[in-house]
Amino acid sequence: MTQEEANRLIKLVSQDDKSFDVDKATAERSMLLKNMLEDVGESDQPIPLPNVTGKILSKVIEYCKHHKDDPPVLTEEDKDTFDSSRKRSDDIDEWDGTFISVDNEELFEIILAANYLDIKPLLDLGCKTVANMIKGKTPQQIRDMFNIENDFTPEEEEQIRRENEWAADA
């Protein structure tokens, strides 16, 4: 991609009709947008993103701008050379850690947006953050943290504990 192509502005429109002009290199951190742009070619038409609010799209764009010069994300074919660091939840760099320090509702909206827009590194960052939040917590602490209602009877809970004893040893 030439410098001129990379700097071409793409108009993104959020669910709540907020418009964002983003350079092509930044927009292409999203595999969804990259594929759309390849399929459509040159177009001045705005790209509607009906599953993402303006507030969250703004955060996602901030992340993509910061990471626009990162190496490309591994494709499905590159799974043989899978990077084991993706499995670690304790390797979040300082900028990303600060970026993802948001309330739970916003964190989950970022995760949903990253999934919808197919931005694997942002999805990994959100999931690692959640993993770190629940690490070492009891089921009740996790329920309290995420406001999850316990709909198991005591008998069902006991059965689940017995069936998953092996997991408690890990």
LOGU-198985 format. One record per residue: y, x, z of N, C-alpha, C in turn; residue in one letter. Coordinates in steps of 0.2 Angstrom, whole numbers, plus 5000, padded with zeros to 4 digits. Layout:
// residues N
YXZYXZYXZA
...
This chain:
// residues 170
499450045000500050005000500650045000M
501150034995501750074995502150055001T
502650095002503150085008503550015006Q
503750005000504049944998503649885000E
502949884998502549834999502449825007E
502349875011502249875018502949845021A
503449855018504149825021504249755019N
503949725014504049665012503949615017R
504449565018504449515024503949455022L
503549435027503149375026503449325032I
503549265030503749215034503149175037K
503149185044502649145048502949085051L
502649035051502848975055502348945060V
502548945066502148925072502048845072S
501648825076501448755077502048715079Q
502548745083503148715085503748725080D
503548745074504048755068504548815070D
504348865073504748925074504548975069K
505048995065504949045060505049115062S
504649155059504649235061504549265054F
505049315053504949355047504649425050D
504049445047503749495049503549545043V
503649605043503449655038502649645036D
502449655030501849645028501349695032K
501549755033501049795037500949775044A
501449745047501349715054500849655053T
501049605048500649545048499949565046A
499749615043499049635041498649665046E
498949665052498549685058498049625059R
498249565057497849505057497449495051S
496749495052496349495046496349425043M
496549375046496649305043497249315038L
497849345041498449345037498249395031L
497949455032497849505027497449465021K
496849435023496449395018496849345014N
497349305018497749255015498149285010M
498549345012498949375007498649405001L
498049435002497649454996497449404992E
497249344994497049284990497649254986D
498249254990498849214987499249264983V
499249324984499649374981500349364983G
500849384978501549384980501749314980E
502049294986502249224987502849224992S
503349184991503849174996503749115000D
503249084999503049025004502849045011Q
503149015016502949025023502249015024P
501949045029501249035031501249005037I
500948935037500948895043500348925047P
500548925054499948945059499948885064L
499548835062499548775066499248785073P
498848835074498548845081498948885086N
499548915084499848955088500548935089V
500748935096501448915097501948975096T
502548955095503149005094503149065100G
503049045106503049085111502449135111K
501849115109501349155109501349195102I
501549165097501649205091502149265091L
502649255095503149305097502749365100S
502349345105501949405109501449435104K
501149395100500649425095501049475091V
501549455088501949495083502149565087I
502449555093502549615097502049665097E
501449635099500849675099500649715092Y
500649675087500549695080501049755078C
501649745080502249795078502049855081K
501849855088501749915092501149955089H
500649915086500049945084499949945076H
500449935073500449925065500249995062K
500350055065500150115062499450135065D
499050095069498450115071497950115066D
497350155066496850155061496650085060P
496350065054496049995053495549985057P
495449915059494849895063494249905059V
493649915063493049925060492849855057L
492549855051492249795048491549785050T
491249735048490549715050490149765047E
490249795041489849845038489849915043E
490349925046490449985050490149985057D
489749925058489449915065488949975067K
488650015062488250065064488650125067D
489250125066489650175069490050145075T
489750095078490150055083490450105088F
491050085090491350125095491250095102D
490850135106490650115113491250105117S
491850125116492350115121492550045121S
492350005115492549935115492149895121R
491649925123491249895128491549905135K
491949955136492249975142492849925144R
492949915150493449865152494049905156S
493949975157494350015161494750065157D
494750055150495150105146495750065142D
496150025146496749995143497350045144I
497650055138498150105139498850075142D
499250115144499850095148500250035145E
500450045138500849995135500449935134W
499849935133499449875132499349835139D
499249875144499249855151499849815153G
500449845151501049805153501149745148T
500949755142501049695137500549635140F
499949645142499549595144499549565151I
500049595154500149575161500549505161S
500249455160500549385160500149345164V
500449285165500049235169499449205165D
498949175169498249165166498349115160N
498749065160498849025155499049055148E
499549105149499849145143499249185141E
498849215145498349265144497849225139L
497649165141497149135137497449105131F
498049095130498349075124498349135119E
498449195122498449255118497749265115I
497249255120496549265117496449215112I
496649155113496449105107496849125101L
497449145101497849165095497549225092A
497349275096497049335093496349315090A
495949265093495349245089495549215083N
495949165083496149125077496449175072Y
496849215073497149265068496749325067L
496149325070495649385069496049445070D
496249455076496549525078496049555083I
495549585081495049615085495249655091K
495749705090495949745096496349705101P
496749655099497049605104496549565107L
496049535104495549495107495149535112L
495049595110494649645115495049655121D
495749665120496149685126496249625130L
496249565128496249505132495649495136G
495049505132494449495136494349545141C
494549605140494449665145494849645151K
495449615150495849595155495549545160T
495249495156494849445160494349475164V
493949515160493349555164493549585170A
494149625169494349665175494549615181N
494849555179495049505184494449485188M
493949465185493349435188492849485191I
492949555189492449605192492449605199K
491849595202491749605209491949535213G
492149485210492249425213491649375214K
491749335219491149285219491349225215T
490749185213490949125209491449085212P
491549075218492049035221492749065220Q
492749125221493449165219493649155212Q
493149155208493349155200493549075199I
493149035202493348965201494048955204R
494248975209494948975212495449005208D
495249065205495749105201495949065195M
495449035192495548995185495548925186F
495548895192495648825193495048785190N
494448815191493848785188493448735194I
493348675192493048635197492248645197E
491948655203491248665203490948595203N
490548585197490248525196489448525197D
489248585200488548595202488348565209F
487748535210487548515216487348575220T
487248575226487048635230486348655227P
485848605226485248615223485248655216E
485648635212485748665205486048735206E
486448745211486748815212486248855214E
485748835219485248875221484748895216E
484648845212484148855206484448915202Q
485048905200485348955196485349025199I
485449035205485449095209484749125208R
484249085209483549105209483349135202R
483549095197483449115190483849175188E
484349195191484749245189484849305194N
484349305199484349355204484349425201E
484049445195484149505192484849525190W
485249475189485949495187486349515194A
486149495200486549515206486349585207A
485849615205485649685206486049735202D
486349715197486649755192487249785195A
